Amino acid sequence: MHFFQMPKHPATVSAMLGRQAEELREDLRQHLAGLLQKEKRFSISCDEWTSLSNKRYLGIILHGSDDNWRLGMVRIEGSMPAERLEEIIKDKLNTFGLDMKKHIVGCTTDGASVMLKFGRISASEHQQCLAHALHLSVCGVLYKKGNIPTGASDTNNTDDEDDEDEEYLEGEEHSERIQPTITKVRQCVRFFRRSPIRNEVLQGYVKQEKGHELSLLLDNKTRWSSLHSMISRFLLLKNSILKTALDIPEFPVFLEQNDWKIMQDLQDLLEPIKLGIDALSSRKATLLSAEGVLTFIIGKLEETPSNISADLQEQLESIIKKRKATDINFLLRFLNNPETLEEPAPYSWQKMPSTVSLECTARRLWLRLFDNPTAGAENEQEQTEGRDMPRSMSEELQASIRQATAPSRLSEAEAEDNFLRREMNLFSASRLALYYTLIIFLKKC
């Protein structure tokens, strides 16, 4: 029997971890090289993180059509304007044999100003995080705006825009419409949580109604989703709470009918948003599925007739308008179903693009990600002609005549435009998949 001998010195442990990490990186390089040979393309997401020791890092994740890979964290020292951010990402990608321009379709980030500028100067497409858009919408309506930014901008960078990502949850203060009700709910929850005797009285009624114990929940001021959990549980135990309030003379607050209505409205508003964020955070989420999630949420807000829902819908649509990569979204919708060009735009502020606009978007992506998209078709034709040999004398004569009378070749750009337009027309008419990897990948990314 062989036993592993534990290393006795920290330097030995560090060296072992370093070797293991390099082996894993090399395995990933070879795997990615194999995918590139198959004409696969990728996207990335990146975000800045600050440790408890107040050190800054940039995390980068590589996304494929079927898997994700964490490329590691890069230590950030000093100021990090958008230009330096781009260089950091390029360097990290290069260590895995990836080129930002040729191999990366798009990049997802938050809405900090440095990330917005990075999106403008980067060769890849830029998509701001839609899950974060929902978070900002809720915070903008339900919480008073704080002063502590949580975005990744730096005061020494070259960006002029203000950070969109600001901390709403720094304090406990909510908007004036819901603050009194939320304060009452918290007082009730603390009233039971601080006394086992009072909680036993409450749980007696809970077990009679529900068949088992259910504790009240207290929200966390740094997570709005905990507000939804607290209110949902409070509404679930409404009857037990009211019965307990009659048995305990020192019950701290009187909950009016309007308080229960506000709680019900908040639950109805936050429930679809919470479900939507879970769906957007799924590994299977795509820009197409995100369209369905956002449409579902806005539809639910329209069904809830209240001032809060109207404000939340307005806030959400405003943020989505800034964050949606419109050209890519419409191209994906067309590739999924060409008939969407005949349908109205998903949102009132959007305008459906023309077929020419979609062609321009597809061509721009095609030429950036693939050196010569039409070469494959030309080579295939040449190889087919070569396989038909030997030819008869009559066929040789016709070939000589065609060569003598053939018009001048189109420029490479014109040939690619004609090829792409022909394929898009074929796709729209017959609803067949386009031939090349770019289109297949775009439907999955």
LOTIGU-652924 format. One record per residue (C-alpha): residue in three letters; x, y, z. Coordinates in nm, 3 decimals. Layout:
residues N
   rest        c1        c2        c3
    ala         X         Y         Z
...
This chain:
residues 445
   rest        c1        c2        c3
    met     0.000     0.000     0.000
    his     0.135     0.341    -0.098
    phe     0.070     0.651     0.109
    phe     0.093     1.008    -0.009
    gln     0.365     1.191     0.178
    met     0.242     1.532     0.282
    pro     0.480     1.816     0.197
    lys     0.647     1.975     0.496
    his     0.711     2.325     0.366
    pro     0.468     2.590     0.229
    ala     0.698     2.648    -0.068
    thr     0.659     2.283    -0.167
    val     0.280     2.311    -0.151
    ser     0.292     2.629    -0.359
    ala     0.511     2.461    -0.622
    met     0.279     2.159    -0.641
    leu    -0.025     2.381    -0.688
    gly     0.157     2.581    -0.953
    arg     0.246     2.269    -1.150
    gln    -0.109     2.137    -1.123
    ala    -0.251     2.471    -1.238
    glu    -0.018     2.478    -1.540
    glu    -0.118     2.123    -1.634
    leu    -0.485     2.222    -1.623
    arg    -0.414     2.532    -1.832
    glu    -0.229     2.325    -2.090
    asp    -0.517     2.077    -2.111
    leu    -0.756     2.367    -2.168
    arg    -0.528     2.515    -2.438
    gln    -0.530     2.188    -2.628
    his    -0.905     2.151    -2.590
    leu    -0.968     2.504    -2.718
    ala    -0.725     2.451    -3.006
    gly    -0.930     2.149    -3.109
    leu    -1.249     2.353    -3.101
    leu    -1.089     2.629    -3.310
    gln    -0.995     2.372    -3.574
    lys    -1.367     2.292    -3.594
    glu    -1.438     2.662    -3.657
    lys    -1.596     2.712    -3.314
    arg    -1.623     3.061    -3.170
    phe    -1.674     3.186    -2.813
    ser    -1.797     3.469    -2.594
    ile    -1.666     3.599    -2.263
    ser    -1.802     3.761    -1.949
    cys    -1.588     3.960    -1.709
    asp    -1.633     4.146    -1.383
    glu    -1.419     4.319    -1.125
    trp    -1.401     4.190    -0.769
    thr    -1.240     4.333    -0.455
    ser    -1.118     4.096    -0.185
    leu    -1.150     4.142     0.192
    ser    -0.787     4.259     0.192
    asn    -0.894     4.536    -0.049
    lys    -0.713     4.393    -0.352
    arg    -0.875     4.421    -0.694
    tyr    -0.910     4.136    -0.941
    leu    -1.069     4.086    -1.282
    gly    -1.244     3.754    -1.338
    ile    -1.285     3.624    -1.695
    ile    -1.511     3.336    -1.803
    leu    -1.508     3.187    -2.152
    his    -1.842     3.065    -2.289
    gly    -1.890     2.808    -2.562
    ser    -2.209     2.669    -2.711
    asp    -2.197     2.368    -2.476
    asp    -1.962     2.456    -2.190
    asn    -1.800     2.734    -1.986
    trp    -1.440     2.770    -1.869
    arg    -1.299     2.994    -1.597
    leu    -0.980     3.145    -1.736
    gly    -0.871     3.272    -1.396
    met    -0.846     3.604    -1.215
    val    -0.603     3.881    -1.301
    arg    -0.469     4.107    -1.027
    ile    -0.537     4.476    -1.096
    glu    -0.282     4.721    -0.961
    gly    -0.334     5.092    -0.990
    ser    -0.582     5.262    -1.219
    met    -0.764     5.059    -1.483
    pro    -0.908     5.270    -1.767
    ala    -1.088     5.099    -2.053
    glu    -0.775     5.076    -2.269
    arg    -0.584     4.889    -2.001
    leu    -0.885     4.666    -1.935
    glu    -0.886     4.569    -2.302
    glu    -0.516     4.484    -2.291
    ile    -0.562     4.271    -1.976
    ile    -0.839     4.070    -2.141
    lys    -0.644     4.029    -2.465
    asp    -0.336     3.907    -2.279
    lys    -0.537     3.652    -2.083
    leu    -0.705     3.525    -2.401
    asn    -0.369     3.503    -2.580
    thr    -0.234     3.270    -2.310
    phe    -0.502     3.022    -2.421
    gly    -0.442     3.071    -2.793
    leu    -0.745     3.295    -2.846
    asp    -0.764     3.618    -3.041
    met    -1.013     3.882    -2.925
    lys    -1.106     3.988    -3.277
    lys    -1.121     3.653    -3.457
    his    -1.241     3.414    -3.188
    ile    -1.464     3.616    -2.950
    val    -1.814     3.696    -3.072
    gly    -1.915     3.911    -2.776
    cys    -1.846     4.015    -2.418
    thr    -2.091     4.058    -2.128
    thr    -2.018     4.305    -1.847
    asp    -2.202     4.521    -1.595
    gly    -2.289     4.885    -1.664
    ala    -1.992     5.061    -1.503
    ser    -1.856     5.344    -1.716
    val    -1.520     5.175    -1.771
    met    -1.702     4.866    -1.900
    leu    -1.917     5.076    -2.132
    lys    -1.612     5.238    -2.285
    phe    -1.443     4.899    -2.313
    gly    -1.748     4.783    -2.509
    arg    -1.713     5.075    -2.748
    ile    -1.343     5.024    -2.822
    ser    -1.344     4.644    -2.821
    ala    -1.352     4.449    -3.146
    ser    -1.613     4.209    -3.004
    glu    -1.983     4.276    -2.956
    his    -2.076     4.418    -2.615
    gln    -2.381     4.314    -2.411
    gln    -2.454     4.460    -2.069
    cys    -2.584     4.214    -1.810
    leu    -2.965     4.195    -1.826
    ala    -2.999     4.028    -1.487
    his    -2.827     4.330    -1.337
    ala    -3.074     4.551    -1.523
    leu    -3.357     4.389    -1.328
    his    -3.166     4.443    -1.004
    leu    -3.116     4.813    -1.082
    ser    -3.482     4.855    -1.175
    val    -3.605     4.715    -0.844
    cys    -3.355     4.917    -0.644
    gly    -3.439     5.235    -0.832
    val    -3.808     5.209    -0.740
    leu    -3.813     5.044    -0.397
    tyr    -3.500     5.193    -0.239
    lys    -3.363     5.538    -0.189
    lys    -3.048     5.591    -0.387
    gly    -2.724     5.571    -0.190
    asn    -2.391     5.729    -0.258
    ile    -2.154     5.431    -0.267
    pro    -2.075     5.315    -0.623
    thr    -2.027     4.943    -0.677
    gly    -1.920     4.958    -1.042
    ala    -1.569     4.899    -1.162
    ser    -1.488     5.255    -1.265
    asp    -1.192     5.443    -1.134
    thr    -1.160     5.814    -1.072
    asn    -0.838     5.818    -1.272
    asn    -0.976     5.662    -1.586
    thr    -1.061     5.845    -1.905
    asp    -1.436     5.788    -1.894
    asp    -1.669     6.084    -1.862
    glu    -1.992     5.896    -1.793
    asp    -2.126     5.847    -1.442
    asp    -2.151     5.492    -1.318
    glu    -2.494     5.338    -1.363
    asp    -2.421     5.074    -1.100
    glu    -2.481     5.257    -0.775
    glu    -2.563     5.108    -0.438
    tyr    -2.931     5.147    -0.351
    leu    -2.928     4.910    -0.056
    glu    -2.665     5.074     0.160
    gly    -2.927     5.195     0.407
    glu    -3.260     5.051     0.516
    glu    -3.461     5.342     0.378
    his    -3.715     5.246     0.114
    ser    -3.930     5.474    -0.095
    glu    -4.184     5.671     0.104
    arg    -4.480     5.472    -0.032
    ile    -4.368     5.142     0.119
    gln    -4.136     5.242     0.404
    pro    -4.404     5.251     0.680
    thr    -4.534     4.906     0.587
    ile    -4.186     4.751     0.562
    thr    -4.096     4.898     0.901
    lys    -4.407     4.737     1.058
    val    -4.327     4.399     0.905
    arg    -3.970     4.408     1.037
    gln    -4.092     4.503     1.383
    cys    -4.329     4.206     1.385
    val    -4.061     3.964     1.267
    arg    -3.813     4.085     1.532
    phe    -4.089     4.069     1.794
    phe    -4.124     3.692     1.743
    arg    -3.757     3.615     1.673
    arg    -3.643     3.772     2.003
    ser    -3.875     3.570     2.225
    pro    -3.900     3.190     2.211
    ile    -4.221     3.208     2.416
    arg    -4.396     3.441     2.173
    asn    -4.269     3.233     1.880
    glu    -4.415     2.919     2.037
    val    -4.757     3.084     2.048
    leu    -4.724     3.177     1.680
    gln    -4.601     2.831     1.578
    gly    -4.899     2.673     1.754
    tyr    -5.136     2.849     1.516
    val    -4.902     2.782     1.220
    lys    -4.904     2.405     1.284
    gln    -5.285     2.407     1.314
    glu    -5.315     2.579     0.974
    lys    -5.016     2.443     0.777
    gly    -4.945     2.113     0.953
    his    -4.585     2.202     1.034
    glu    -4.379     2.493     1.169
    leu    -4.274     2.784     0.949
    ser    -4.057     3.063     1.087
    leu    -4.085     3.426     0.991
    leu    -3.796     3.561     0.782
    leu    -3.610     3.889     0.823
    asp    -3.474     4.058     0.513
    asn    -3.114     4.155     0.455
    lys    -3.060     4.518     0.364
    thr    -2.803     4.426     0.098
    arg    -3.029     4.189    -0.099
    trp    -3.369     4.300    -0.229
    ser    -3.463     3.936    -0.296
    ser    -3.466     3.883     0.080
    leu    -3.740     4.151     0.099
    his    -3.950     3.934    -0.131
    ser    -3.883     3.628     0.087
    met    -3.977     3.815     0.406
    ile    -4.302     3.951     0.262
    ser    -4.402     3.619     0.102
    arg    -4.358     3.431     0.428
    phe    -4.540     3.706     0.622
    leu    -4.839     3.685     0.385
    leu    -4.837     3.305     0.402
    leu    -4.869     3.321     0.781
    lys    -5.116     3.612     0.785
    asn    -5.396     3.429     0.968
    ser    -5.160     3.284     1.231
    ile    -5.004     3.627     1.292
    leu    -5.343     3.795     1.338
    lys    -5.456     3.524     1.582
    thr    -5.133     3.558     1.779
    ala    -5.172     3.936     1.793
    leu    -5.503     3.886     1.978
    asp    -5.338     3.656     2.235
    ile    -5.039     3.879     2.308
    pro    -5.131     4.222     2.448
    glu    -4.785     4.369     2.385
    phe    -4.799     4.305     2.008
    pro    -4.589     4.594     1.875
    val    -4.782     4.726     1.573
    phe    -5.127     4.745     1.423
    leu    -5.135     4.623     1.063
    glu    -5.401     4.808     0.863
    gln    -5.574     4.676     0.553
    asn    -5.364     4.908     0.338
    asp    -5.047     4.748     0.480
    trp    -5.160     4.404     0.368
    lys    -5.247     4.544     0.025
    ile    -4.901     4.699    -0.012
    met    -4.739     4.369     0.088
    gln    -4.951     4.179    -0.165
    asp    -4.862     4.430    -0.438
    leu    -4.492     4.397    -0.358
    gln    -4.511     4.019    -0.370
    asp    -4.695     4.028    -0.703
    leu    -4.432     4.266    -0.844
    leu    -4.120     4.095    -0.713
    glu    -4.221     3.734    -0.782
    pro    -4.191     3.750    -1.166
    ile    -3.869     3.951    -1.138
    lys    -3.716     3.696    -0.903
    leu    -3.815     3.416    -1.140
    gly    -3.679     3.615    -1.432
    ile    -3.340     3.667    -1.270
    asp    -3.316     3.294    -1.200
    ala    -3.392     3.223    -1.568
    leu    -3.139     3.481    -1.692
    ser    -2.874     3.337    -1.461
    ser    -2.918     2.986    -1.598
    arg    -2.637     2.836    -1.805
    lys    -2.893     2.759    -2.073
    ala    -2.996     3.125    -2.105
    thr    -2.949     3.291    -2.443
    leu    -3.029     3.633    -2.583
    leu    -3.337     3.478    -2.740
    ser    -3.459     3.329    -2.412
    ala    -3.379     3.661    -2.241
    glu    -3.622     3.827    -2.482
    gly    -3.893     3.595    -2.355
    val    -3.800     3.658    -1.991
    leu    -3.817     4.037    -2.026
    thr    -4.143     4.020    -2.221
    phe    -4.291     3.800    -1.947
    ile    -4.186     4.040    -1.669
    ile    -4.315     4.351    -1.846
    gly    -4.643     4.172    -1.919
    lys    -4.684     4.084    -1.551
    leu    -4.614     4.443    -1.450
    glu    -4.880     4.564    -1.692
    glu    -5.130     4.324    -1.535
    thr    -5.071     4.477    -1.189
    pro    -5.256     4.811    -1.170
    ser    -5.057     5.011    -0.917
    asn    -4.831     5.314    -0.910
    ile    -4.535     5.100    -0.805
    ser    -4.578     4.862    -1.098
    ala    -4.603     5.153    -1.342
    asp    -4.284     5.308    -1.204
    leu    -4.107     4.973    -1.209
    gln    -4.208     4.909    -1.570
    glu    -4.088     5.254    -1.675
    gln    -3.758     5.207    -1.492
    leu    -3.705     4.861    -1.642
    glu    -3.778     4.968    -1.999
    ser    -3.544     5.265    -1.960
    ile    -3.255     5.046    -1.843
    ile    -3.322     4.774    -2.103
    lys    -3.317     5.037    -2.375
    lys    -2.961     5.126    -2.273
    arg    -2.843     4.767    -2.232
    lys    -2.988     4.576    -2.527
    ala    -2.753     4.499    -2.817
    thr    -3.030     4.568    -3.068
    asp    -2.859     4.464    -3.393
    ile    -2.752     4.125    -3.257
    asn    -3.093     4.061    -3.099
    phe    -3.281     4.125    -3.422
    leu    -3.037     3.911    -3.621
    leu    -3.087     3.624    -3.376
    arg    -3.465     3.661    -3.397
    phe    -3.447     3.650    -3.777
    leu    -3.226     3.339    -3.775
    asn    -3.462     3.168    -3.533
    asn    -3.771     3.263    -3.732
    pro    -3.758     3.481    -4.049
    glu    -4.126     3.569    -4.006
    thr    -4.036     3.795    -3.712
    leu    -3.951     4.065    -3.968
    glu    -4.324     4.090    -4.034
    glu    -4.410     4.113    -3.664
    pro    -4.406     4.428    -3.448
    ala    -4.098     4.501    -3.238
    pro    -4.100     4.355    -2.885
    tyr    -4.102     4.701    -2.726
    ser    -4.279     5.021    -2.823
    trp    -3.952     5.216    -2.840
    gln    -3.793     4.970    -3.083
    lys    -3.812     4.982    -3.460
    met    -3.785     4.668    -3.671
    pro    -3.473     4.675    -3.891
    ser    -3.473     4.622    -4.264
    thr    -3.332     4.317    -4.435
    val    -3.041     4.530    -4.556
    ser    -2.960     4.624    -4.196
    leu    -2.960     4.256    -4.094
    glu    -2.730     4.176    -4.388
    cys    -2.486     4.445    -4.273
    thr    -2.480     4.307    -3.919
    ala    -2.430     3.950    -4.040
    arg    -2.158     4.055    -4.285
    arg    -1.971     4.252    -4.019
    leu    -1.968     3.950    -3.787
    trp    -1.890     3.708    -4.067
    leu    -1.588     3.897    -4.196
    arg    -1.449     3.957    -3.847
    leu    -1.475     3.600    -3.724
    phe    -1.384     3.413    -4.042
    asp    -1.100     3.501    -4.279
    asn    -1.276     3.411    -4.606
    pro    -1.629     3.274    -4.564
    thr    -1.684     3.214    -4.938
    ala    -1.362     3.025    -4.987
    gly    -1.522     2.704    -4.869
    ala    -1.790     2.717    -5.136
    glu    -1.540     2.805    -5.407
    asn    -1.300     2.532    -5.301
    glu    -1.585     2.283    -5.286
    gln    -1.687     2.376    -5.642
    glu    -1.329     2.341    -5.766
    gln    -1.294     2.006    -5.592
    thr    -1.622     1.890    -5.746
    glu    -1.504     1.990    -6.090
    gly    -1.177     1.808    -6.028
    arg    -1.359     1.492    -5.928
    asp    -1.549     1.494    -6.259
    met    -1.227     1.430    -6.456
    pro    -1.158     1.291    -6.702
    arg    -1.386     1.504    -6.923
    ser    -1.487     1.441    -7.283
    met    -1.349     1.654    -7.562
    ser    -1.684     1.826    -7.599
    glu    -1.681     1.920    -7.228
    glu    -1.328     2.051    -7.262
    leu    -1.442     2.268    -7.553
    gln    -1.733     2.411    -7.352
    ala    -1.500     2.481    -7.060
    ser    -1.262     2.668    -7.291
    ile    -1.551     2.875    -7.428
    arg    -1.674     2.959    -7.075
    gln    -1.327     3.065    -6.974
    ala    -1.288     3.288    -7.279
    thr    -1.627     3.456    -7.238
    ala    -1.638     3.477    -6.857
    pro    -1.682     3.833    -6.723
    ser    -1.433     3.982    -6.483
    arg    -1.448     3.845    -6.127
    leu    -1.617     4.049    -5.857
    ser    -1.406     4.194    -5.584
    glu    -1.381     3.983    -5.269
    ala    -1.612     4.218    -5.078
    glu    -1.874     4.215    -5.358
    ala    -1.856     3.837    -5.381
    glu    -1.909     3.803    -5.007
    asp    -2.200     4.048    -5.014
    asn    -2.369     3.856    -5.295
    phe    -2.303     3.525    -5.124
    leu    -2.443     3.642    -4.792
    arg    -2.749     3.803    -4.953
    arg    -2.819     3.488    -5.154
    glu    -2.795     3.271    -4.843
    met    -3.020     3.501    -4.636
    asn    -3.281     3.505    -4.912
    leu    -3.264     3.127    -4.933
    phe    -3.300     3.102    -4.557
    ser    -3.594     3.341    -4.546
    ala    -3.775     3.162    -4.829
    ser    -3.717     2.802    -4.726
    arg    -3.641     2.841    -4.353
    leu    -3.332     2.622    -4.394
    ala    -3.028     2.668    -4.170
    leu    -2.742     2.874    -4.312
    tyr    -2.437     2.680    -4.408
    tyr    -2.159     2.807    -4.191
    thr    -2.052     2.788    -3.830
    leu    -2.113     3.155    -3.752
    ile    -2.487     3.121    -3.796
    ile    -2.502     2.795    -3.603
    phe    -2.303     2.949    -3.319
    leu    -2.505     3.271    -3.308
    lys    -2.824     3.074    -3.250
    lys    -2.666     2.911    -2.945
    cys    -2.477     3.203    -2.790
